[in-house]
Amino acid sequence: MNKYLLSLTVATMLATASGAALAAGEKVSLITPYLSATATAEMVDAFKAKAAEKGWAVDVVDTAGDMGAFASRIEDATTAGVAAIVLVSVDPAQIQDQVDKAKAAGIPVVTIDGAKNDATVLNVTSDNYVLGETMTKFLFAQIGDAGNIVRFFHSAHPGVRQREIALDDALKANPNVKEVANHYVQVPGQIDDSRAAMDAILLANPGEGAIDAVWAAWDEPGIGANLAIEAAGRKGIVIAGIDGNPEAIELIRACSAYVGTVRQGFAEMANIAAEELSNIFAGASPTQAELYAPVELITRESLGVTC
């Protein structure tokens, strides 16, 4: 090895070691309004585990659906001068002033399961339109591309909104599928809220064939809808959701009305975000402004279940 290459290699090693030293002990503020959601909790736990491996001190803050408090906690983290702010399951545009201030203070803001934004350095998520498209196509096939469906949604979440757009596009392309009712799900308390809404929808749409399917933008509303359907003794209704929630998978396995879910790689999202943030601490740029984790359709067939 010539002297130039030797010097370059040594310099690279020193820079890497210096970056690792700086990254160890960094204070990271992880903030979400949705820790009660199973998927969000999975992402938070996975990020904390990866951060612990790297020696970071992670402060987890949950505002339980209170967006005003959420914005305030971002301001608190900025004032405290943390090394990074990680936002989980939110659209940064909802708190644009706060992320702008964090950026101006030189604090990198990373979103997991969020949306791209000029004031953030990275968003790690699933391709939510593809998630919605995959689930919708599967659900429509279960009813022969004809029938009446109910939509459970929560447009405040940027990923969920993309799934809704996929459903809207599918409804336009499949005129024999009709949306007869919908419900904006309240978070937290999404399972109970969805069960109560489905109770009312079932009462308003009695009789065989009045409802053929439930489209749940994520699994917990589908779980709530399933509870209502079982309690009412209604037959001939199928449910599909998104996330791969363990309870939803067990319902699929148990031959309930729940027939499918699209599993997101939540742990993978958190791990990707942590690795990219480690590179940011070392002075590098993210691989891309938005990165996607893999997804998987889970059905009775894929689980090897015959009902």
Backbone bond lengths (Angstrom), bond angles and torsions (degrees), N, CA, C in turn:
res aa  C-N    CA-C-N  psi(-1)  N-CA   C-N-CA  omega(-1)  CA-C   N-CA-C  phi
1 M - - - 1.461 - - 1.533 109.43 -
2 N 1.367 117.30 128.41 1.457 118.18 -179.20 1.528 110.46 -75.29
3 K 1.341 116.76 169.67 1.461 121.00 -173.66 1.520 111.70 -63.15
4 Y 1.359 116.04 -34.70 1.466 118.65 -178.95 1.521 110.91 -65.19
5 L 1.356 115.99 -48.22 1.448 120.27 179.98 1.517 111.48 -64.49
6 L 1.340 116.38 -37.69 1.458 120.27 178.56 1.534 109.91 -63.40
7 S 1.338 116.19 -44.60 1.466 120.10 179.78 1.527 110.90 -63.47
8 L 1.359 115.99 -41.05 1.454 120.27 -179.44 1.523 110.74 -64.79
9 T 1.336 116.23 -41.90 1.462 120.29 -179.98 1.519 111.25 -64.38
10 V 1.329 116.16 -44.14 1.470 120.44 179.36 1.523 110.27 -62.84
11 A 1.335 116.08 -42.00 1.460 120.34 -179.38 1.527 110.80 -63.56
12 T 1.325 115.50 -40.82 1.466 119.98 178.99 1.516 110.84 -63.92
13 M 1.352 115.79 -42.50 1.458 120.02 179.72 1.521 110.81 -63.83
14 L 1.326 116.11 -41.02 1.463 119.98 179.77 1.524 111.08 -66.10
15 A 1.333 115.82 -40.64 1.461 119.73 179.56 1.516 110.69 -64.33
16 T 1.342 115.84 -41.39 1.461 120.58 179.23 1.514 110.65 -63.81
17 A 1.338 115.76 -44.88 1.467 120.46 179.65 1.522 110.76 -63.61
18 S 1.337 115.56 -40.52 1.461 119.84 179.46 1.521 110.70 -63.66
19 G 1.361 116.15 -42.02 1.463 120.54 178.74 1.510 110.93 -62.92
20 A 1.349 116.60 -41.60 1.460 120.54 179.76 1.520 110.36 -64.35
21 A 1.343 115.82 -39.39 1.462 119.75 179.93 1.517 110.93 -65.20
22 L 1.340 115.63 -39.62 1.455 119.42 179.06 1.520 111.05 -67.83
23 A 1.359 115.57 -37.14 1.456 119.52 -177.50 1.516 111.44 -68.13
24 A 1.338 117.66 -36.28 1.462 120.82 179.88 1.521 109.26 -64.78
25 G 1.309 115.94 132.08 1.456 120.65 178.62 1.517 114.25 84.02
26 E 1.315 118.18 1.09 1.456 120.41 178.99 1.535 110.22 -63.82
27 K 1.325 116.33 144.51 1.451 121.52 177.59 1.523 109.11 -96.84
28 V 1.329 115.92 120.47 1.462 122.16 -178.26 1.521 108.69 -117.96
29 S 1.316 115.91 130.52 1.465 120.64 176.62 1.521 108.66 -100.81
30 L 1.334 117.10 118.27 1.468 122.71 178.89 1.523 107.26 -107.56
31 I 1.327 116.30 120.11 1.463 121.16 -172.14 1.525 110.16 -127.99
32 T 1.332 116.96 134.81 1.461 122.09 178.30 1.525 109.82 -150.12
33 P 1.321 117.92 149.65 1.466 119.32 172.44 1.524 112.59 -94.03
34 Y 1.348 117.37 1.77 1.465 120.35 -167.54 1.525 114.67 -128.87
35 L 1.322 118.22 36.22 1.461 119.67 -176.91 1.528 111.90 -63.72
36 S 1.325 117.87 -20.88 1.464 120.49 179.07 1.522 112.45 -70.26
37 A 1.323 117.06 -17.94 1.467 120.68 178.40 1.526 109.50 -77.06
38 T 1.312 116.61 133.93 1.462 121.47 -176.22 1.524 111.71 -56.52
39 A 1.325 116.69 -45.07 1.464 120.27 -177.84 1.521 111.50 -64.16
40 T 1.333 116.58 -42.59 1.461 120.10 179.19 1.520 110.47 -62.91
41 A 1.321 116.59 -43.70 1.465 120.68 179.15 1.525 111.03 -61.20
42 E 1.327 116.93 -37.62 1.470 120.20 178.38 1.527 110.75 -64.02
43 M 1.331 116.68 -42.41 1.461 119.92 178.82 1.527 111.43 -65.07
44 V 1.315 115.91 -43.00 1.463 120.29 -179.82 1.523 110.73 -62.64
45 D 1.334 117.09 -45.51 1.466 120.51 -179.72 1.527 111.57 -63.11
46 A 1.341 116.09 -41.31 1.466 119.60 -179.58 1.522 110.75 -66.04
47 F 1.336 117.09 -40.54 1.467 119.98 178.84 1.519 110.52 -65.20
48 K 1.330 117.36 -43.46 1.457 120.97 178.89 1.525 111.40 -59.57
49 A 1.325 116.75 -41.01 1.463 120.49 -179.91 1.526 111.07 -64.28
50 K 1.331 115.96 -43.87 1.467 119.64 179.66 1.528 110.52 -68.30
51 A 1.327 117.13 -38.13 1.457 121.12 178.18 1.528 111.18 -64.24
52 A 1.327 116.54 -37.51 1.469 120.28 178.61 1.524 110.67 -62.81
53 E 1.331 116.23 -37.73 1.468 120.23 177.51 1.529 110.67 -62.05
54 K 1.320 115.45 -31.85 1.462 120.31 -176.76 1.529 112.61 -91.38
55 G 1.328 116.32 -2.77 1.457 120.08 178.44 1.512 114.91 79.50
56 W 1.347 117.24 20.50 1.456 120.24 178.95 1.529 110.30 -85.04
57 A 1.306 116.38 150.40 1.463 122.21 172.56 1.530 107.55 -98.06
58 V 1.326 116.84 113.37 1.464 121.35 -175.56 1.523 109.95 -108.68
59 D 1.336 115.28 124.08 1.457 121.71 175.81 1.524 107.48 -102.67
60 V 1.337 116.80 114.80 1.463 121.77 -178.43 1.527 109.63 -96.67
61 V 1.327 115.92 126.59 1.463 121.83 -179.88 1.528 108.65 -123.93
62 D 1.331 117.08 127.58 1.463 122.71 176.22 1.524 108.38 -118.18
63 T 1.330 117.05 126.96 1.464 119.70 -179.06 1.526 112.51 -102.26
64 A 1.340 116.86 9.82 1.476 122.26 172.78 1.530 112.90 50.24
65 G 1.322 116.50 48.63 1.458 121.59 176.08 1.514 115.47 83.44
66 D 1.315 117.66 -3.08 1.473 121.70 -178.80 1.529 109.08 -87.17
67 M 1.339 117.05 102.86 1.457 120.73 -175.84 1.526 112.15 -73.90
68 G 1.336 117.51 -27.39 1.459 119.57 175.45 1.519 110.82 -65.13
69 A 1.329 115.77 -44.22 1.466 120.57 177.02 1.518 110.56 -66.43
70 F 1.322 116.30 -34.89 1.465 121.14 178.73 1.530 110.10 -60.18
71 A 1.320 116.31 -47.45 1.463 120.64 178.80 1.531 110.65 -61.85
72 S 1.324 116.74 -40.14 1.470 120.63 -179.86 1.526 111.82 -64.95
73 R 1.318 116.40 -38.36 1.461 119.40 -178.96 1.535 111.21 -68.53
74 I 1.336 116.91 -31.28 1.470 119.49 175.18 1.526 109.59 -66.89
75 E 1.315 115.62 -41.67 1.474 119.56 176.73 1.527 111.18 -61.51
76 D 1.332 116.38 -40.03 1.467 120.57 178.01 1.522 111.15 -61.04
77 A 1.336 115.52 -43.99 1.464 120.30 -178.66 1.532 110.52 -65.40
78 T 1.328 116.13 -38.21 1.468 120.55 178.69 1.528 110.39 -65.38
79 T 1.315 115.49 -45.14 1.469 120.20 178.71 1.524 111.20 -62.02
80 A 1.328 116.38 -36.95 1.468 121.15 -179.92 1.527 112.20 -71.14
81 G 1.337 117.09 -15.22 1.455 120.59 178.51 1.514 114.13 70.90
82 V 1.344 116.68 40.08 1.468 119.66 178.38 1.521 109.94 -64.00
83 A 1.324 115.24 163.03 1.465 119.75 -178.70 1.521 111.98 -74.00
84 A 1.348 116.45 -29.14 1.461 120.64 179.74 1.515 109.24 -161.42
85 I 1.322 114.85 154.91 1.461 121.87 174.33 1.524 107.47 -119.10
86 V 1.336 115.94 128.63 1.460 121.81 177.99 1.520 108.00 -114.91
87 L 1.327 117.11 122.05 1.456 122.77 -179.67 1.525 108.55 -108.25
88 V 1.332 117.03 132.44 1.467 120.57 -175.09 1.527 110.37 -117.49
89 S 1.326 115.55 126.18 1.470 124.37 173.22 1.522 113.80 66.18
90 V 1.328 117.06 39.23 1.466 120.59 177.02 1.527 110.46 -140.46
91 D 1.318 115.10 156.86 1.461 121.99 172.83 1.524 107.59 -91.09
92 P 1.335 118.99 118.87 1.462 120.50 -179.75 1.521 113.50 -56.57
93 A 1.329 117.52 -24.28 1.466 120.25 179.69 1.525 111.67 -62.93
94 Q 1.339 116.82 -22.56 1.459 120.59 178.95 1.536 111.93 -69.39
95 I 1.339 115.38 -23.82 1.461 120.28 -179.05 1.533 107.52 -132.33
96 Q 1.333 115.65 48.83 1.459 121.80 -172.48 1.525 112.45 -59.42
97 D 1.325 118.04 -42.95 1.474 120.43 -179.25 1.525 110.82 -59.14
98 Q 1.314 116.05 -40.27 1.462 120.18 -177.01 1.532 112.01 -70.67
99 V 1.334 117.35 -41.72 1.471 118.22 179.35 1.528 110.40 -72.31
100 D 1.329 116.85 -30.41 1.469 119.84 174.76 1.531 110.53 -62.22
101 K 1.338 115.87 -42.01 1.462 120.11 179.79 1.529 111.15 -66.41
102 A 1.317 116.29 -38.20 1.466 119.85 178.04 1.523 110.29 -63.99
103 K 1.328 115.50 -43.10 1.466 119.34 178.15 1.524 110.68 -62.03
104 A 1.336 116.71 -44.15 1.468 121.08 -179.86 1.524 111.47 -62.21
105 A 1.334 116.17 -28.90 1.465 120.64 178.84 1.526 112.17 -83.70
106 G 1.332 116.54 0.58 1.460 120.33 178.74 1.517 114.28 80.56
107 I 1.338 116.30 18.74 1.463 120.71 -179.72 1.535 109.20 -98.57
108 P 1.324 118.48 119.85 1.467 119.99 178.11 1.529 110.70 -68.48
109 V 1.325 115.78 132.99 1.463 121.53 176.52 1.523 108.31 -111.48
110 V 1.317 115.45 123.25 1.470 122.72 179.61 1.522 107.99 -114.39
111 T 1.323 117.22 136.04 1.458 120.59 174.37 1.522 110.07 -111.83
112 I 1.325 114.74 140.77 1.461 122.10 173.09 1.523 106.87 -116.34
113 D 1.334 116.71 127.28 1.462 121.04 -177.24 1.522 110.10 59.29
114 G 1.330 115.79 41.92 1.457 121.23 -178.80 1.513 111.86 -121.70
115 A 1.341 116.24 -127.09 1.462 121.50 -179.32 1.527 109.02 -152.12
116 K 1.329 116.24 154.03 1.461 120.58 176.24 1.518 109.92 -66.20
117 N 1.329 115.13 148.80 1.452 120.33 -178.23 1.523 108.17 -159.01
118 D 1.317 117.30 143.89 1.466 120.79 -177.73 1.528 112.66 -63.36
119 A 1.329 117.23 -23.45 1.463 119.98 -177.87 1.529 113.04 -91.53
120 T 1.329 117.09 -4.44 1.461 120.73 178.63 1.525 109.59 -109.30
121 V 1.321 115.78 157.87 1.462 119.08 -177.89 1.517 112.78 -94.82
122 L 1.349 116.93 -20.40 1.463 118.97 -174.32 1.522 110.43 -163.26
123 N 1.335 116.15 142.14 1.462 122.56 167.40 1.525 108.02 -126.65
124 V 1.326 116.06 128.46 1.468 121.09 176.71 1.522 107.21 -115.07
125 T 1.306 117.05 123.49 1.457 120.49 -172.08 1.520 109.72 -155.69
126 S 1.330 116.34 -169.65 1.459 123.18 166.61 1.520 107.28 -101.20
127 D 1.321 116.64 162.81 1.458 119.80 170.18 1.523 105.38 -76.19
128 N 1.327 116.46 96.34 1.456 120.65 -170.39 1.519 113.73 -68.45
129 Y 1.318 117.56 -28.73 1.465 118.41 174.83 1.524 109.24 -64.92
130 V 1.313 116.84 -42.85 1.473 120.74 178.06 1.524 110.76 -63.59
131 L 1.338 117.20 -38.95 1.463 120.18 175.60 1.528 110.43 -57.81
132 G 1.340 115.99 -50.41 1.454 120.33 -179.50 1.514 112.18 -63.78
133 E 1.308 115.91 -40.66 1.465 121.35 179.88 1.523 111.04 -63.43
134 T 1.334 116.18 -44.53 1.466 121.29 -178.60 1.522 110.98 -63.91
135 M 1.338 116.27 -47.92 1.460 119.78 -179.37 1.523 111.53 -65.92
136 T 1.328 116.99 -42.74 1.462 121.03 -177.83 1.523 111.69 -63.74
137 K 1.308 116.15 -44.49 1.468 119.98 178.39 1.517 110.63 -59.77
138 F 1.326 116.28 -43.12 1.462 120.91 178.95 1.526 110.85 -63.79
139 L 1.339 117.23 -46.27 1.460 120.72 -177.69 1.521 111.56 -64.44
140 F 1.329 116.45 -43.97 1.461 119.64 178.76 1.533 110.55 -60.54
141 A 1.317 116.76 -39.08 1.467 120.32 179.38 1.530 111.15 -62.72
142 Q 1.346 116.42 -32.47 1.467 119.70 -179.47 1.525 112.19 -66.23
143 I 1.327 117.38 -23.30 1.468 120.72 -179.70 1.533 111.03 -111.41
144 G 1.327 115.48 18.18 1.456 120.09 177.45 1.511 114.13 66.86
145 D 1.329 116.80 29.85 1.463 122.83 179.89 1.525 112.86 56.06
146 A 1.338 115.94 31.11 1.464 120.62 177.37 1.531 108.48 -157.09
147 G 1.342 115.77 134.58 1.457 118.73 177.89 1.517 112.04 144.54
148 N 1.320 114.95 -173.72 1.461 122.48 -175.51 1.520 111.02 -108.52
149 I 1.337 115.95 130.33 1.455 119.86 -177.82 1.533 111.41 -122.67
150 V 1.336 114.13 158.62 1.457 122.96 174.37 1.523 107.82 -116.52
151 R 1.334 116.85 136.77 1.467 121.69 -179.17 1.539 110.10 -108.73
152 F 1.340 115.76 129.66 1.459 122.06 169.84 1.523 107.46 -112.44
153 F 1.344 117.42 124.47 1.459 120.09 -169.94 1.518 111.23 -142.43
154 H 1.332 115.62 173.38 1.474 122.20 178.45 1.519 107.11 -160.63
155 S 1.332 116.24 79.56 1.463 121.87 -170.67 1.518 114.66 -64.36
156 A 1.327 118.00 -13.46 1.464 120.03 179.11 1.526 111.84 -64.42
157 H 1.318 116.42 -25.25 1.462 120.63 177.74 1.525 108.60 -86.64
158 P 1.333 118.84 125.71 1.470 120.42 -174.01 1.525 113.37 -62.35
159 G 1.332 117.00 -36.71 1.457 120.01 178.59 1.512 111.62 -68.12
160 V 1.325 116.05 -43.40 1.465 120.41 178.83 1.518 109.89 -61.18
161 R 1.314 116.91 -38.75 1.473 119.62 179.29 1.524 111.15 -61.18
162 Q 1.322 117.66 -39.35 1.465 120.60 177.84 1.529 110.93 -63.93
163 R 1.323 117.02 -35.96 1.466 120.77 178.07 1.529 109.84 -66.78
164 E 1.322 116.19 -38.64 1.463 120.89 177.31 1.533 111.00 -62.74
165 I 1.323 116.20 -40.05 1.464 120.18 178.13 1.524 110.28 -62.24
166 A 1.326 116.27 -39.08 1.466 120.21 177.11 1.525 110.60 -62.34
167 L 1.340 116.59 -39.96 1.470 119.73 177.15 1.527 110.26 -66.07
168 D 1.319 117.52 -44.11 1.462 120.61 178.81 1.532 110.86 -56.46
169 D 1.331 116.09 -44.29 1.466 120.56 179.65 1.531 110.70 -63.90
170 A 1.337 116.31 -39.88 1.465 120.04 -179.56 1.527 111.16 -67.81
171 L 1.332 117.25 -37.09 1.467 120.04 178.12 1.530 111.25 -65.01
172 K 1.324 116.61 -37.78 1.460 119.96 176.99 1.525 111.36 -64.67
173 A 1.333 115.36 -36.50 1.466 120.18 -177.82 1.525 112.62 -82.47
174 N 1.344 117.04 -13.35 1.467 121.38 -177.94 1.536 109.27 -128.79
175 P 1.320 117.36 78.95 1.474 120.84 -174.93 1.520 114.49 -63.74
176 N 1.330 118.06 -15.32 1.464 120.37 178.89 1.527 112.91 -82.91
177 V 1.337 116.32 -4.95 1.467 120.79 173.56 1.527 107.49 -101.85
178 K 1.335 116.38 124.96 1.459 121.47 -176.68 1.536 110.06 -117.37
179 E 1.320 115.43 137.61 1.466 120.15 173.14 1.518 108.05 -90.36
180 V 1.347 116.74 113.27 1.463 120.36 -174.82 1.533 112.50 -98.89
181 A 1.343 117.05 -14.96 1.464 120.32 178.12 1.513 108.99 -162.41
182 N 1.342 115.78 157.39 1.455 119.87 175.31 1.516 109.17 -150.56
183 H 1.330 115.04 163.59 1.464 119.93 -178.95 1.518 109.89 -149.10
184 Y 1.350 115.42 128.73 1.466 121.61 173.74 1.531 107.50 -81.75
185 V 1.325 116.47 115.46 1.460 121.99 -172.13 1.524 111.06 -78.58
186 Q 1.323 115.99 133.51 1.460 121.61 177.04 1.526 110.20 -85.74
187 V 1.334 116.20 134.04 1.460 122.89 179.88 1.531 108.22 -128.90
188 P 1.366 118.33 130.63 1.470 127.99 2.18 1.525 112.33 -75.43
189 G 1.342 114.78 -177.92 1.460 121.14 -177.60 1.506 113.02 81.95
190 Q 1.347 115.99 26.28 1.463 120.92 -171.55 1.531 114.53 -64.66
191 I 1.327 118.12 -33.45 1.466 119.11 -179.73 1.528 110.20 -70.23
192 D 1.319 117.33 -49.40 1.468 120.71 179.66 1.519 111.21 -62.97
193 D 1.334 116.67 -41.15 1.454 120.45 179.87 1.526 110.94 -63.08
194 S 1.321 116.92 -42.03 1.466 121.19 -179.07 1.525 111.39 -70.08
195 R 1.334 116.13 -36.12 1.467 118.66 177.45 1.529 110.02 -63.27
196 A 1.335 116.82 -46.68 1.463 120.23 179.92 1.533 111.06 -61.58
197 A 1.326 116.22 -41.01 1.472 119.92 179.15 1.520 110.87 -65.17
198 M 1.333 116.94 -41.35 1.467 120.34 -179.42 1.521 110.45 -68.03
199 D 1.327 117.67 -35.56 1.468 120.48 174.87 1.527 109.54 -54.89
200 A 1.333 116.29 -48.50 1.467 121.42 -178.10 1.530 111.35 -66.55
201 I 1.323 116.24 -39.77 1.469 120.18 -179.36 1.525 110.88 -65.93
202 L 1.322 116.86 -39.33 1.469 120.40 178.03 1.526 111.04 -63.92
203 L 1.332 116.52 -40.72 1.467 120.38 178.08 1.526 111.52 -64.54
204 A 1.328 115.68 -36.85 1.469 120.23 -178.84 1.520 112.45 -78.15
205 N 1.327 116.58 -16.13 1.471 120.96 -178.40 1.526 109.26 -130.23
206 P 1.328 117.22 70.57 1.465 120.57 -177.35 1.531 111.98 -80.31
207 G 1.307 114.35 163.26 1.458 118.75 173.79 1.511 114.36 93.75
208 E 1.308 115.43 152.24 1.463 122.03 179.49 1.520 110.74 -62.56
209 G 1.334 116.63 132.55 1.456 121.42 177.82 1.517 114.57 86.82
210 A 1.338 116.83 -7.03 1.465 118.84 178.72 1.522 110.34 -66.15
211 I 1.323 116.05 -35.19 1.466 122.88 175.18 1.523 107.90 -134.13
212 D 1.323 116.25 128.08 1.462 120.49 179.32 1.518 113.26 -106.68
213 A 1.340 116.62 -27.39 1.460 118.67 -174.95 1.522 111.16 -155.17
214 V 1.329 113.91 155.03 1.464 122.06 174.38 1.519 108.37 -118.04
215 W 1.323 115.83 123.89 1.471 123.21 176.16 1.520 107.36 -99.27
216 A 1.325 116.66 110.28 1.467 121.41 -177.97 1.517 109.20 -107.08
217 A 1.323 117.02 121.32 1.463 121.31 -175.88 1.522 112.68 -62.64
218 W 1.320 115.54 -24.25 1.472 120.70 167.99 1.520 106.30 -149.96
219 D 1.317 117.54 172.05 1.456 120.30 -165.98 1.521 115.22 -68.83
220 E 1.318 118.71 -35.52 1.465 118.83 -173.85 1.534 113.58 -61.55
221 P 1.330 119.96 -41.00 1.464 117.98 172.71 1.530 112.26 -61.67
222 G 1.321 116.45 -35.49 1.463 119.88 176.89 1.520 111.85 -64.50
223 I 1.324 116.06 -37.67 1.470 120.87 177.61 1.528 109.70 -64.88
224 G 1.334 117.12 -43.00 1.457 120.94 176.54 1.521 111.91 -62.27
225 A 1.337 116.74 -42.76 1.465 120.95 178.22 1.520 110.83 -62.88
226 N 1.326 116.72 -39.23 1.463 120.86 179.51 1.531 110.93 -62.52
227 L 1.334 116.81 -40.05 1.468 120.28 177.81 1.526 110.95 -60.46
228 A 1.330 116.38 -42.01 1.465 120.57 179.68 1.524 111.28 -66.68
229 I 1.318 116.43 -42.17 1.468 120.84 -179.27 1.522 110.76 -64.14
230 E 1.337 116.48 -42.42 1.464 120.12 178.65 1.527 110.71 -64.60
231 A 1.336 116.78 -44.09 1.461 120.78 -178.71 1.530 111.34 -63.18
232 A 1.323 116.48 -34.41 1.462 121.25 -179.09 1.520 112.37 -82.05
233 G 1.338 116.50 -13.32 1.463 120.41 -178.36 1.519 113.11 70.12
234 R 1.329 116.53 23.83 1.467 120.03 -179.20 1.522 110.31 -78.81
235 K 1.315 116.38 136.94 1.457 122.32 179.38 1.527 109.90 -113.19
236 G 1.315 115.51 164.08 1.456 120.51 174.44 1.509 115.19 78.89
237 I 1.338 117.95 14.50 1.466 121.93 177.44 1.523 108.36 -112.42
238 V 1.328 116.90 132.57 1.462 121.00 177.30 1.524 109.13 -115.11
239 I 1.341 114.72 153.46 1.470 121.50 -177.14 1.525 108.78 -129.50
240 A 1.318 115.79 139.87 1.471 120.45 170.46 1.520 108.34 -136.85
241 G 1.329 114.96 147.68 1.457 120.84 -179.10 1.509 111.85 -139.43
242 I 1.319 114.85 -164.87 1.465 121.87 -177.50 1.521 108.88 -140.55
243 D 1.288 116.53 139.00 1.471 127.73 172.49 1.521 112.75 133.81
244 G 1.348 116.89 -33.75 1.459 118.14 -173.81 1.515 111.52 78.03
245 N 1.332 116.47 32.20 1.460 122.28 176.47 1.533 109.13 -54.76
246 P 1.341 118.99 132.32 1.471 120.98 -178.29 1.527 113.32 -54.22
247 E 1.334 117.10 -38.36 1.466 119.63 179.37 1.520 110.97 -66.65
248 A 1.329 116.96 -38.12 1.466 120.34 177.38 1.521 110.60 -64.77
249 I 1.320 116.74 -41.19 1.469 120.26 179.14 1.524 110.68 -63.07
250 E 1.340 117.08 -39.29 1.464 120.15 177.28 1.524 111.27 -65.70
251 L 1.330 117.68 -35.56 1.460 120.78 176.67 1.520 111.09 -66.04
252 I 1.326 116.81 -38.17 1.468 120.47 176.06 1.526 109.42 -63.37
253 R 1.316 115.51 -45.15 1.465 121.28 -179.13 1.533 111.56 -63.78
254 A 1.331 115.93 -31.40 1.468 120.98 -176.70 1.529 113.32 -85.62
255 C 1.327 117.39 5.74 1.472 122.37 177.69 1.533 112.58 63.28
256 S 1.323 116.07 36.65 1.461 120.97 174.80 1.528 108.68 -80.36
257 A 1.344 115.82 -168.57 1.468 119.53 175.79 1.524 111.69 -67.01
258 Y 1.335 116.04 -19.45 1.476 120.82 179.78 1.521 108.91 -73.19
259 V 1.342 117.35 120.11 1.463 119.85 -174.85 1.525 114.38 -115.77
260 G 1.343 118.11 -14.07 1.464 117.91 -178.75 1.511 113.22 -168.65
261 T 1.334 115.37 154.41 1.458 122.55 174.01 1.519 108.31 -148.38
262 V 1.297 117.13 151.94 1.465 121.33 176.06 1.522 107.13 -104.47
263 R 1.321 115.20 112.98 1.460 121.70 -176.54 1.517 110.82 -76.99
264 Q 1.350 115.31 125.09 1.454 120.69 172.39 1.526 109.81 -91.75
265 G 1.324 115.94 153.10 1.456 120.48 177.69 1.516 110.75 -88.78
266 F 1.330 117.26 71.84 1.465 120.75 -174.65 1.520 112.98 -63.21
267 A 1.320 116.42 -46.22 1.463 119.15 178.36 1.522 110.40 -62.22
268 E 1.328 115.82 -38.68 1.464 120.11 178.84 1.532 110.55 -63.28
269 M 1.342 117.08 -40.28 1.467 119.98 177.40 1.524 110.68 -58.01
270 A 1.324 115.54 -48.34 1.459 120.36 -177.97 1.518 111.34 -63.77
271 N 1.326 116.12 -40.77 1.467 119.80 179.99 1.524 111.44 -65.85
272 I 1.338 116.68 -41.62 1.465 120.72 177.51 1.527 109.78 -61.65
273 A 1.331 115.94 -44.91 1.467 119.94 -179.59 1.519 111.14 -60.68
274 A 1.333 117.09 -42.03 1.466 120.80 -179.41 1.523 111.35 -65.86
275 E 1.330 116.97 -41.84 1.469 120.18 179.90 1.528 110.86 -65.63
276 E 1.334 115.73 -41.57 1.461 119.36 179.20 1.529 110.63 -67.03
277 L 1.334 116.97 -38.41 1.454 120.08 178.65 1.528 110.78 -66.06
278 S 1.314 116.57 -35.40 1.464 120.42 176.31 1.522 110.52 -60.97
279 N 1.329 116.14 -40.69 1.466 120.53 177.52 1.530 110.83 -66.42
280 I 1.332 115.90 -37.90 1.472 120.16 178.29 1.524 109.87 -62.92
281 F 1.327 116.85 -43.32 1.473 120.78 177.52 1.527 111.16 -59.66
282 A 1.344 115.68 -30.91 1.463 120.34 -179.28 1.525 112.29 -84.58
283 G 1.341 116.56 1.88 1.457 119.86 176.17 1.508 115.48 97.97
284 A 1.332 117.21 3.97 1.462 120.56 -179.64 1.527 110.52 -93.85
285 S 1.319 115.35 168.27 1.461 121.09 176.05 1.525 109.36 -96.38
286 P 1.348 117.92 155.58 1.461 119.63 176.51 1.526 110.79 -60.61
287 T 1.313 116.41 154.70 1.466 121.20 178.16 1.524 110.45 -55.66
288 Q 1.346 115.72 -46.20 1.458 123.15 174.83 1.517 107.56 -148.17
289 A 1.333 116.48 166.34 1.460 119.94 179.31 1.521 111.94 -72.08
290 E 1.333 116.53 -24.04 1.461 120.91 177.57 1.519 108.95 -141.23
291 L 1.330 115.63 130.94 1.458 121.71 -179.47 1.525 109.01 -125.16
292 Y 1.337 116.24 144.44 1.462 121.55 -177.66 1.526 111.22 -111.08
293 A 1.322 115.52 140.99 1.463 121.93 172.37 1.528 108.28 -96.58
294 P 1.331 118.43 157.38 1.474 121.37 -177.70 1.533 112.54 -71.15
295 V 1.353 116.58 157.31 1.470 122.85 178.36 1.531 109.28 -128.90
296 E 1.353 115.56 164.11 1.470 120.50 -176.77 1.524 110.13 -150.07
297 L 1.335 117.51 130.38 1.463 122.34 175.29 1.525 108.96 -80.52
298 I 1.332 115.49 125.88 1.468 121.30 179.55 1.521 108.39 -114.43
299 T 1.332 116.50 124.36 1.459 123.27 -178.13 1.528 109.09 -136.02
300 R 1.324 115.64 175.23 1.463 119.22 173.77 1.519 110.86 -56.49
301 E 1.326 115.37 -41.29 1.463 120.20 -179.13 1.513 111.33 -62.83
302 S 1.344 116.78 -46.30 1.467 119.44 -178.39 1.526 112.00 -66.86
303 L 1.355 115.94 -26.03 1.459 120.48 177.57 1.523 112.27 -87.02
304 G 1.340 116.51 -3.51 1.460 120.14 -179.74 1.512 113.86 73.09
305 V 1.352 116.21 29.38 1.459 121.07 -176.53 1.535 110.03 -103.50
306 T 1.327 115.67 134.03 1.461 121.59 173.98 1.514 108.48 -114.06
307 C 1.325 116.51 122.83 1.473 120.56 -177.48 1.531 111.40 -108.02
